[in-house]
Amino acid sequence: MRILATLSAAVLVLALSPAFAAEMGPAKTETTSLGTVLANDKGMTLYTFKHDAKDKSSCLGKCATNWPPFMASADAKPSGEWSIVTRPDHARQWAYKDKPLYTWSKDEKPGDTKGNGFLKGAWEAARP
C-alpha cells in the first residue's frame, strides 16, 4: 500500500510539472546546453524566428529549406498554447505561444542547438 501511495504521488508531481505538460503537445522537451528546449519526436531542437508574425510564417523558399517547418498532420488539432499555422502552400505548421516552429538543418543530433542566436539573434531555441 505504501508503494502504491508513493507511486501515485510521483505520477501526480510529473503530471503537474511544466516538462510533462510540454510533452502533452506535439513536441517533447530535450535537455541541452541551453537548458530545456522544445524538440520534435527525434529530439531535434525546435526554433522560433523573430520575423514571423503571430501565427504566420515568413520563412519560405530557401529559408524553409534551411529551417524546415515543424509540420502538423491533416488531423492535428490545436490545444492550449499549441496552434496551427497555415502556410502559403496550404501545408500546416505547429506554433507554440503563437510562434511558428522550425528545426535547423545544421543540427546533427538530438540536443544540438547550433541554430540558437543565428542571424544576429533572429532564431531562438523554443522553450516550454
Secondary structure, 3 states (H helix, E strand, C coil): CHHHHHHHHHHHHHHHCHHHHHHCCCCEEEEECCEEEEECCCCCECEEECCCECCECCCCCHHHHHCCECECCCCCCCECCEEEEECCCCCEEEEECCEECECCCCCCCCCCCCCCCHHHHCEEECCC
